[in-house]
């Protein structure tokens, strides 16, 4: 499966299928959340949240690819990510794009 954030793939003629998406909502357990809160006092990277969001992006991307594969797509173009807080210490990661088939 080819994944790109452009609206074309060089040298390929494309047939648009439909928009595909994947999402997940993730949170850290209370202990990690408290440690991250303490880290904000002294500054620096909140590595537990970095790891959480990296994992969330991977899960959401996999779900989008699965969605594209169910309709026989060869690639997903124009991929975009969005993140939003849904609760204290919990975030949704959404990824979406256009599933295409090569002509």
Beta strands, then each sheet from edge to edge (+ up, - down):
strand 1: 2-3
strand 2: 14-27
strand 3: 75-87
strand 4: 90-102
sheet 1: 1+ 3+ 4- 2+
end
